[in-house]
Amino acid sequence: MSGWPYPHWPYIVAAYALAVVVLAGFSLAAFLRLRRARARLAAIDPRRGRGQDRP
């Protein structure tokens, strides 16, 4: 034993949990930015109103 009275596993689990939370936050932000970009593109799309939803 190293003489340190606390096990290191809680810190490892916390680091992985923090990484998951950060990645989930980045993914959510990217998803929301993509939705806004698609909405802006749909607003200026010249094909709008011609019956074409997707190319």
Backbone as a printed PyTorch tensor [residue, N CA C, xyz], in Angstrom:
tensor([[[  0.8350,  -1.1790,   0.0000],
         [  0.0000,   0.0000,   0.0000],
         [  0.8810,   1.2440,   0.0000]],

        [[  0.3370,   2.2850,  -0.4970],
         [  1.1360,   3.4970,  -0.6330],
         [  1.1380,   4.3490,   0.6230]],

        [[  0.3310,   4.0140,   1.5900],
         [  0.2780,   4.8050,   2.7970],
         [ -0.7580,   5.9160,   2.7310]],

        [[ -1.3100,   6.1330,   1.5670],
         [ -2.3540,   7.1500,   1.3990],
         [ -3.6690,   6.5250,   1.8170]],

        [[ -4.3940,   7.1080,   2.7520],
         [ -5.5460,   6.4060,   3.3390],
         [ -6.7800,   6.3430,   2.4350]],

        [[ -6.8190,   7.0830,   1.3300],
         [ -8.0270,   7.1070,   0.5070],
         [ -7.8150,   6.3150,  -0.7790]],

        [[ -8.8040,   5.5100,  -1.1560],
         [ -8.6830,   4.7780,  -2.4190],
         [ -8.8100,   5.7430,  -3.5960]],

        [[ -8.2030,   5.3950,  -4.6780],
         [ -8.1810,   6.2720,  -5.8450],
         [ -9.3620,   6.0650,  -6.7800]],

        [[-10.1530,   5.0290,  -6.5810],
         [-11.2560,   4.7300,  -7.4990],
         [-12.3110,   5.8320,  -7.5880]],

        [[-12.7030,   6.5020,  -6.5120],
         [-13.6980,   7.5620,  -6.6460],
         [-13.2410,   8.6980,  -7.5720]],

        [[-11.9620,   8.9830,  -7.5520],
         [-11.4410,  10.0420,  -8.4220],
         [-11.4390,   9.6150,  -9.8910]],

        [[-11.1410,   8.3540, -10.1290],
         [-11.1660,   7.8430, -11.5060],
         [-12.5950,   7.8380, -12.0310]],

        [[-13.5380,   7.3740, -11.2190],
         [-14.9440,   7.3530, -11.6270],
         [-15.4470,   8.7760, -11.8570]],

        [[-15.0650,   9.6890, -10.9930],
         [-15.4850,  11.0790, -11.1570],
         [-14.9120,  11.6880, -12.4390]],

        [[-13.6940,  11.3630, -12.7740],
         [-13.0880,  11.8790, -14.0000],
         [-13.8290,  11.3620, -15.2290]],

        [[-14.1660,  10.0820, -15.2430],
         [-14.9160,   9.5350, -16.3730],
         [-16.3200,  10.1150, -16.4340]],

        [[-16.9530,  10.2850, -15.2870],
         [-18.2980,  10.8680, -15.2570],
         [-18.2640,  12.3040, -15.7680]],

        [[-17.2620,  13.0550, -15.3750],
         [-17.1190,  14.4270, -15.8650],
         [-16.8970,  14.4460, -17.3710]],

        [[-16.1050,  13.5150, -17.8710],
         [-15.8740,  13.4370, -19.3160],
         [-17.1790,  13.1380, -20.0580]],

        [[-17.9830,  12.2530, -19.5180],
         [-19.2710,  11.9300, -20.1470],
         [-20.1920,  13.1410, -20.1440]],

        [[-20.2320,  13.8590, -19.0340],
         [-21.0840,  15.0480, -18.9390],
         [-20.6320,  16.1230, -19.9180]],

        [[-19.3370,  16.3470, -20.0120],
         [-18.8120,  17.3550, -20.9370],
         [-19.1120,  16.9660, -22.3800]],

        [[-18.8870,  15.7140, -22.7290],
         [-19.1700,  15.2650, -24.0960],
         [-20.6560,  15.3460, -24.4150]],

        [[-21.5070,  15.0330, -23.4510],
         [-22.9500,  15.1560, -23.6660],
         [-23.3250,  16.6200, -23.8850]],

        [[-22.7090,  17.5180, -23.1480],
         [-22.9620,  18.9420, -23.3270],
         [-22.5280,  19.4230, -24.7040]],

        [[-21.3510,  19.0010, -25.1450],
         [-20.8860,  19.3620, -26.4860],
         [-21.8250,  18.8070, -27.5580]],

        [[-22.2800,  17.5710, -27.3680],
         [-23.1830,  16.9590, -28.3460],
         [-24.5160,  17.6930, -28.4020]],

        [[-25.0500,  18.0580, -27.2570],
         [-26.3060,  18.7970, -27.2150],
         [-26.1440,  20.1620, -27.8800]],

        [[-25.0480,  20.8500, -27.6120],
         [-24.8110,  22.1570, -28.2250],
         [-24.7010,  22.0290, -29.7360]],

        [[-24.0120,  21.0050, -30.2160],
         [-23.8830,  20.8030, -31.6550],
         [-25.2380,  20.4900, -32.2870]],

        [[-26.0420,  19.6740, -31.6090],
         [-27.3700,  19.3430, -32.1180],
         [-28.2460,  20.5910, -32.2220]],

        [[-28.1990,  21.4380, -31.1940],
         [-29.0120,  22.6510, -31.2150],
         [-28.5260,  23.6310, -32.2870]],

        [[-27.2100,  23.7420, -32.4630],
         [-26.6840,  24.6080, -33.5260],
         [-27.1020,  24.1040, -34.8940]],

        [[-27.0940,  22.7920, -35.0880],
         [-27.4980,  22.2120, -36.3610],
         [-28.9680,  22.4890, -36.6420]],

        [[-29.8120,  22.3630, -35.6220],
         [-31.2380,  22.6640, -35.8220],
         [-31.4610,  24.1160, -36.2140]],

        [[-30.7530,  25.0230, -35.5370],
         [-30.8970,  26.4430, -35.8750],
         [-30.3960,  26.7310, -37.2750]],

        [[-29.2870,  26.1100, -37.6610],
         [-28.7440,  26.3240, -39.0010],
         [-29.7050,  25.7940, -40.0560]],

        [[-30.3050,  24.6450, -39.8120],
         [-31.2750,  24.1060, -40.7750],
         [-32.4950,  25.0010, -40.8840]],

        [[-32.9400,  25.5600, -39.7620],
         [-34.0960,  26.4560, -39.7880],
         [-33.7640,  27.7270, -40.5740]],

        [[-32.5550,  28.2690, -40.3640],
         [-32.1650,  29.4690, -41.1230],
         [-32.0560,  29.1590, -42.6020]],

        [[-31.5000,  28.0020, -42.9410],
         [-31.3890,  27.6190, -44.3460],
         [-32.7570,  27.4190, -44.9690]],

        [[-33.6710,  26.8080, -44.2330],
         [-35.0180,  26.5980, -44.7560],
         [-35.7200,  27.9390, -45.0000]],

        [[-35.3930,  28.9430, -44.2090],
         [-36.0300,  30.2530, -44.3660],
         [-35.5740,  30.9600, -45.6380]],

        [[-34.3790,  30.6660, -46.1100],
         [-33.8680,  31.3480, -47.3100],
         [-33.7790,  30.4230, -48.5180]],

        [[-34.2500,  29.1950, -48.3840],
         [-34.1560,  28.2120, -49.4710],
         [-35.0880,  28.6080, -50.6080]],

        [[-34.5550,  28.8010, -51.8220],
         [-35.4140,  29.1910, -52.9410],
         [-36.3470,  28.0700, -53.4050]],

        [[-36.0520,  26.8370, -53.0290],
         [-36.9050,  25.7070, -53.4400],
         [-38.1300,  25.5830, -52.5580]],

        [[-38.2190,  26.3730, -51.5190],
         [-39.3370,  26.2870, -50.5910],
         [-40.6420,  26.6280, -51.3030]],

        [[-41.6390,  25.8380, -51.0620],
         [-42.9440,  26.0900, -51.6580],
         [-43.1380,  25.4010, -52.9930]],

        [[-42.1530,  24.6740, -53.4720],
         [-42.2910,  23.9560, -54.7450],
         [-42.5690,  22.4770, -54.5470]],

        [[-42.8170,  22.0790, -53.3200],
         [-43.1370,  20.6750, -53.0640],
         [-41.9370,  19.8160, -52.8170]],

        [[-40.7510,  20.3930, -52.7420],
         [-39.5470,  19.6150, -52.4750],
         [-39.1360,  19.8390, -51.0260]],

        [[-39.2460,  18.7920, -50.2360],
         [-38.8090,  18.9150, -48.8490],
         [-37.3160,  18.6890, -48.7320]],

        [[-36.8120,  17.7490, -49.5180],
         [-35.3830,  17.4280, -49.4680],
         [-34.8840,  17.2300, -50.8880]],

        [[-33.6300,  17.5730, -51.1150],
         [-33.0580,  17.3580, -52.4630],
         [-32.8520,  15.9040, -52.7800]]])
